[in-house]
Amino acid sequence: MKTRIGVLFSAAVVFSMLAGTVLALFRPGPETNVSPRNLTFAERVVYQRAIEEVYWRHRIWPEERPYPKPPLDSVMSQAQLEKKVAAYLRDSDVLQHSQHGPITAEKLQTEMDRMASHTKKPDVLREIFSALGNNAFVIAECLARPVLAEDLLRKIHDDYQEPLDFQRGSAENQKRKPVAARSGSYTLPIISTAPNGCVEDTWTATSTTNAPSARAGHTAVWTGSEMIVWGGGTSGPTNLNTGGRYNPSTDSWTATSTTNAPSARSGHTAVWTAVK
């Protein structure tokens, strides 16, 4: 029987690092009501960097490391940013031609509203919204779309039991051309006013959408911005080399890649080194 995976946020362990300032070069304008238009691949990469900058500010940097926390550019290359954008555009294209149909403006608005009301780290989500200029259209396209695309594609995988890589085509032809956004009117959602962080000796349920399957003997580490669950085994017993990354700011799970992953195992240990 599957069990839910919960995250215990202990005030003594989970903390937020002091917010810094995103470089003005990567900040969009302050406009909040911008008519839907085409976002080029390059524009999406700039917005992706703004999002990653927020996460990096909150990433734990171990005191044992002999040098200060470096800037984002030293740990995440332009190519990696482009790969992230290409991946969610590729997934969106797969959905465009699936029975689930395209990702509509209505679906994106619903996903934004869900993030805003279910966030476990409202202060971090506010930072992300601010980094995207509090622009509802940009937030829908560059924050909600990646999460929603993976969610819907995972449902297709669960329905047909086909490997996700089989359903995903190459994104190379899509990388350098403008990508049409879904037309529609977006409203910037009001982020939950629930206390930021956690309350001692309490549990808060996480989203189970895209969560790793029930398992035992796995490892879990907190990075400062995500919790990573990996490995473990089922009651079979069958060891696993799969896992997931839980983002409390958007209350969403993203599956970890199995490409070049260690062999399946359980009862192992893991540590966070501050760099992926």
C-alpha positions in Angstrom: 0.0 0.0 0.0 1.4 3.4 -0.9 2.0 5.9 1.8 2.3 9.6 1.6 5.6 11.3 1.9 5.5 14.2 4.3 8.1 16.8 5.1 8.8 17.7 8.7 10.1 21.3 8.8 11.9 21.7 12.1 12.5 25.3 13.1 15.9 24.2 14.5 17.0 22.7 11.2 15.3 24.3 8.2 16.1 28.0 7.8 16.1 30.6 5.1 19.2 32.5 4.3 19.0 36.3 4.1 17.6 37.5 0.8 20.1 39.1 -1.5 19.4 41.3 -4.6 19.0 39.9 -8.1 21.2 41.7 -10.5 19.2 44.4 -12.3 20.3 42.8 -15.6 18.1 39.9 -15.0 15.1 41.7 -13.4 12.1 42.2 -15.7 10.2 45.5 -15.5 7.7 46.3 -12.8 4.6 45.9 -15.0 2.1 43.4 -13.7 -0.5 43.5 -16.6 1.3 42.7 -19.8 -0.7 41.3 -22.7 0.3 37.7 -23.7 2.8 37.6 -26.5 5.6 35.4 -27.7 8.5 34.8 -25.4 11.7 34.0 -27.2 14.0 31.2 -26.0 16.6 33.7 -24.9 14.0 35.6 -22.8 12.9 32.4 -21.1 16.5 31.6 -20.2 16.9 35.1 -18.6 13.8 34.5 -16.5 15.0 31.0 -15.6 18.2 32.5 -14.3 16.3 34.9 -12.2 14.4 32.0 -10.6 17.6 30.0 -10.0 19.3 33.1 -8.4 16.6 33.1 -5.7 17.0 29.4 -5.0 20.8 29.8 -4.9 20.6 32.5 -2.3 18.7 30.1 -0.1 21.0 27.1 -0.8 22.9 25.9 2.3 26.7 26.5 2.1 28.5 24.2 4.6 30.7 26.0 7.1 33.3 23.4 6.6 34.0 24.6 3.1 37.2 26.6 3.0 35.9 29.4 0.7 32.8 31.6 0.6 29.7 30.7 -1.3 30.4 31.5 -4.9 28.0 33.3 -7.3 25.4 31.3 -9.3 27.4 31.5 -12.5 30.2 29.4 -11.1 27.9 26.4 -10.4 25.3 26.7 -13.1 26.3 27.4 -16.7 24.4 29.1 -19.5 24.1 25.7 -21.1 22.4 24.2 -18.0 20.0 27.1 -17.9 19.2 26.5 -21.6 18.7 22.8 -20.9 16.1 23.5 -18.2 14.1 25.8 -20.5 14.4 23.4 -23.5 13.1 20.6 -21.3 9.9 22.2 -20.3 9.3 23.5 -23.8 9.8 20.0 -25.1 7.4 18.6 -22.6 4.8 21.3 -23.5 5.2 20.4 -27.2 4.6 16.7 -26.4 1.4 17.7 -24.5 0.3 19.9 -27.4 -0.1 16.7 -29.5 -1.4 14.4 -26.8 -5.0 13.6 -25.8 -4.6 15.9 -22.8 -4.3 18.8 -25.2 -2.2 21.9 -24.9 -1.4 23.7 -21.6 -4.1 26.4 -21.6 -4.1 29.8 -19.9 -6.8 28.5 -17.6 -4.6 25.6 -16.5 -1.6 27.9 -15.9 -3.8 30.3 -13.8 -5.0 27.3 -11.8 -1.4 26.2 -11.2 -0.3 29.7 -10.1 -3.2 29.9 -7.7 -2.3 26.5 -6.3 1.3 27.5 -5.7 0.2 30.7 -4.0 -2.2 29.0 -1.7 -0.2 25.9 -0.9 3.3 27.3 -0.6 5.2 26.2 2.5 7.7 29.0 2.0 5.7 32.1 1.2 8.6 34.5 1.6 10.6 32.6 -0.9 7.7 32.5 -3.4 7.4 36.2 -3.0 11.0 36.6 -3.9 10.5 34.5 -7.0 7.5 36.6 -8.0 9.5 39.7 -7.5 12.4 38.4 -9.5 9.9 37.9 -12.4 8.7 41.4 -12.0 5.4 40.4 -10.4 4.3 39.9 -14.0 1.4 37.3 -14.0 2.1 36.4 -17.6 5.8 35.7 -17.0 5.1 33.8 -13.8 2.6 31.6 -15.6 5.0 30.9 -18.5 8.3 30.5 -16.6 7.3 29.2 -13.2 4.0 27.5 -13.5 4.5 26.0 -17.0 7.5 23.8 -16.1 5.8 22.3 -13.0 2.5 21.8 -14.9 4.2 20.3 -17.9 6.0 17.6 -15.9 2.8 16.9 -13.9 0.7 16.3 -17.0 3.4 14.3 -18.8 3.8 12.1 -15.7 0.1 11.4 -15.8 0.4 10.2 -19.4 3.3 8.0 -18.3 1.2 6.5 -15.4 -1.7 5.9 -17.7 0.2 4.1 -20.5 3.3 2.9 -18.6 5.6 4.3 -21.3 9.0 5.7 -20.4 8.9 9.5 -20.3 12.0 9.6 -22.6 10.0 7.7 -25.2 7.3 10.3 -25.2 9.7 13.3 -25.3 11.1 14.3 -28.6 14.3 16.2 -29.2 14.1 19.9 -28.2 16.9 20.9 -30.5 14.6 22.3 -33.2 12.7 24.3 -30.7 15.6 25.9 -28.8 16.3 28.9 -31.0 12.9 29.9 -32.2 10.2 32.0 -30.5 7.8 29.9 -28.6 4.1 30.9 -28.7 2.6 31.4 -25.2 -1.0 30.5 -24.5 -3.2 33.5 -25.0 -5.4 34.6 -22.2 -5.7 36.9 -19.3 -3.7 36.2 -16.1 -4.2 37.5 -12.6 -1.4 37.7 -10.1 -2.4 35.4 -7.2 -2.3 36.5 -3.6 0.4 34.4 -1.8 -0.7 32.7 1.4 -0.2 34.8 4.6 0.6 31.6 6.6 3.7 32.0 8.8 6.9 31.5 6.9 9.0 28.5 7.9 7.6 25.9 10.3 6.0 25.3 13.6 7.9 23.0 16.0 6.6 19.5 16.6 4.0 19.7 13.8 3.6 18.1 10.4 2.6 19.8 7.2 1.3 17.6 4.3 3.1 18.1 1.0 1.7 17.7 -2.5 1.7 14.0 -3.6 1.6 14.9 -7.3 4.8 13.6 -8.9 6.0 12.5 -5.4 8.4 9.4 -5.4 6.6 6.1 -4.9 6.3 4.7 -1.4 9.6 3.2 -0.3 11.8 2.4 2.7 15.6 2.7 3.3 15.9 5.8 1.2 17.9 9.0 1.9 16.6 12.5 2.2 18.7 15.7 2.4 17.7 19.4 2.8 19.5 21.8 0.5 18.1 25.0 1.9 15.7 25.4 -1.0 14.7 21.8 -1.8 14.4 18.4 -0.1 15.9 15.5 -2.2 14.7 12.0 -1.7 16.5 9.2 -3.5 16.9 5.4 -3.6 15.4 3.0 -1.1 13.4 -0.1 -1.8 9.9 -1.6 -1.9 8.4 -4.4 0.1 9.3 -6.8 -2.8 12.1 -6.2 -2.0 13.2 -4.2 -5.0 15.8 -1.5 -4.7 15.3 1.7 -6.6 17.5 4.3 -8.3 14.7 6.9 -8.6 13.8 9.8 -6.4 12.3 13.3 -6.3 13.1 16.9 -5.4 10.5 18.7 -3.2 10.3 22.4 -3.6 8.4 23.9 -0.6 8.0 27.4 -2.1 5.9 26.0 -5.0 4.7 22.8 -3.1 5.8 20.7 -6.0 7.8 17.6 -6.8 10.2 17.0 -9.7 11.5 13.6 -10.5 15.3 13.1 -10.3 16.9 11.9 -13.6 18.0 8.3 -13.8 20.7 9.2 -16.4 24.1 8.2 -15.0 22.4 7.7 -11.6 24.0 5.3 -9.1 22.8 1.7 -9.2 19.6 1.0 -7.2 20.2 0.7 -3.5 18.7 1.1 -0.1 20.0 1.6 3.5 22.7 4.0 2.2 23.7 7.4 3.4 23.8 10.8 1.7 25.2 14.2 2.5 24.6 17.6 0.9 27.8 19.2 -0.5 26.1 22.5 -1.6 26.7 21.9 -5.3 24.6 19.7 -7.5 
